[in-house]
Amino acid sequence: MRLPILCMTGLACIAILAPQVDAGELKLIHLYGQPVVDREKAFGGRVRFASWIDENAVVFTPAKDTIVRLSLSNGKSDWVVKSRKRIEDWSYSRKSKRLAYRAGRRVCVLDCSTGGKLFDADDKAIARLLGVDNINPSHIALSPVNGQLFLCESTFSFGRNGYVLGTKYRKVVSSFSVDAYPRDLTLSPDGKCVAVIGYRDLLSVRNIRRDCDVFLDGKRVVIDAKALYDPKTMTTTFPLFETKFDTPFFSHIRYDGKGTIIYSQDGGWGTGKVFVRSICGNKAMKIDGRNGHIEMDVDFKRKRIVLTGTSTDLTVVDFAGKELFHAKAVTKQRNLCVEFSPSGKKVLVGSWDNTLSIFSIE
């Protein structure tokens, strides 16, 4: 069978219809890009970020400084955005159809329904907005509800702070301190809470409220920890468990806004773990992460977790760790991102081998 190849702004597009598979498997329905086996050659064009716009459209990075909106129905790109620097962070809001990305100290927000740019500022412009001399943005997240921008900045002189910018990105509506350099952060589906996880020393959930400078209200959560104060550095850390120098680090966090936190711990040379925890509980359900370095997404509505990463396998489990769907070696190289579609019936995977894969959950 010949495969149709479509040319779109220099990116080869290959649509593959996989044969029928048994129930419980993941079915490959689209493959975009040409797989690259050589890791060195793949480095410049790896798909590091990807998000669903709706069931039939995605936005992703086919190269380190390019963003493409792609229609799955015809395999064509609607628009392409070229970033000035390498894209380092990414957040998409489905209801507002806005995409925020960080390239160096520059933060941009795009309207994915039209491809129009909404907001673009360098470090000095953001610093003026926040009323500081300089700023070093470390992580960003868009509100799933209204497109407000959460910005976490990290400097050695001012500590680590989180800011919520209004939907027009010209006003700060909330701010508070973050106790550790975040490895990952996420906003709850209702946009009211932010969950932050540090490399080895912090897991916290905080409420975000409009017109409130600092708001904790007893919502901050520190798991299995005793605060440790170091008089030499004058810092306080909140370890999740006892850590050693070579302890694996925490990588991803998701929060449903109602009391369930799901986070992952990369295993490094070993196998990582996924933890499902209730805020009110003292214990967490541990799930085999099936990868040394884990990429994951969570569908709270259907109580599913999709896992991939260094193994190149793709697996869907429930919150108890039961395997629901599985596909072996779905890419040639390590996978860098994964996400459920809005309906939960599809999964996208971005890989180091230059491909974006779309799977159907049968």
C-alpha positions, 0 to 999 in steps of 0.5 A, a space after each residue: 500500500 502506498 502512503 500519501 505524502 503531503 508537503 507542508 512548510 518543509 515538514 513531511 506529512 505521512 498519514 498511516 492507517 494501521 490495521 485493526 487490532 485487538 481490544 485493549 490496544 492503541 491503534 496508530 491512525 496518523 503519523 506526521 514527520 519522517 522518523 529519524 533513527 540517528 539521535 544526533 540528527 533528530 536533535 534539531 527537529 524533535 517534537 518536544 511540545 504538542 497539544 490538542 486544539 480539538 479532536 481534529 486539530 493539534 498544535 506542536 513543535 516540529 522544530 526547536 523554534 517553530 510552532 505549527 497548527 495542523 488539521 488531522 482531517 486533511 493533514 495540512 498546516 493552517 499556520 506556522 509561527 517562528 520563535 526567535 529563540 528555542 521554545 522551553 516551556 508550553 501551556 495550552 488552554 482549550 476553552 480560550 484556545 490560547 497557547 502560551 510558550 516561553 523562549 528564553 526570557 520572552 513569553 508569548 501567547 498565541 490565539 490558536 483559532 486564528 494564529 494571531 499573536 496576543 502578547 509578546 514581551 521581553 524580560 524588561 517589559 515583564 519586569 516593568 509589569 511586575 514592578 521589579 528590576 529584572 525577571 527570569 521566567 522559569 515556568 508558565 501555565 494558562 488558565 483552562 477557563 479564561 486564558 489568564 497566564 500564571 508565570 513563575 519567576 526565579 531569581 537569586 536576589 528576590 526568591 521565587 514568586 508566582 504571578 497571575 496575569 489577567 486575560 489581557 496580560 497587562 495587569 497582575 491579579 494575584 501573586 505569592 511565593 513559591 518555595 522551591 524551583 519548580 520542576 513542573 506546575 499545573 493549574 486545576 481544570 477550574 483554574 482556581 488552584 496551582 499545583 507545583 512540584 520541585 525537583 526533590 523537595 516540594 509538593 504544594 497546592 495553592 488557591 488562586 483568587 482574583 484581586 488578592 495579593 497573597 492567598 493561602 487559606 490553608 490550602 497549601 499541602 506538604 506531603 510526608 514532610 518536616 520542614 528543614 531549616 538550613 541556617 547557612 543558606 537561610 532556606 527551608 525545604 519540605 522533602 517528600 521523602 528522605 533524599 540522597 545525592 543521587 535520588 531520582 527527581 520528580 517530573 510531572 504533576 496534575 491536580 483535579 482541583 477537588 483533592 486528587 494529586 497525581 505526580 511522577 518520580 523519574 527513576 534515572 537509571 531505574 524505573 520511575 513511579 507514578 503516585 496517586 494521592 488524596 490531599 486528605 490521605 497520608 498514603 499514595 497509590 504507587 504505580 509502575 511508571 514503565 519508564 526511566 524518564 516519564 512523560 504522562 498525562 491524566 484524564 481525571 474525568 475517566 480516571 486514566 493515566 497515559 504513560 510513555 518516555 524512554 521505553 518508547 512504549 505507550 500505556 494507559 492505566 487506571 488510577 489503581 495501576 491496572 493496564 487498560 491499553 498498551 502499544 510497544 515501541 511506538 517510536 524510534 527514539 525517546 518520547 518527549 510529550 503525550 496528551 489525551 484528546 478532549 474526548 479521551 478517545 485519542 492520544 498524541 505522542 511527540 518524539 525525539 525522532 521528529 514525529 508526531 503520532 496520533 493513536 486511537 483508543 479502541 
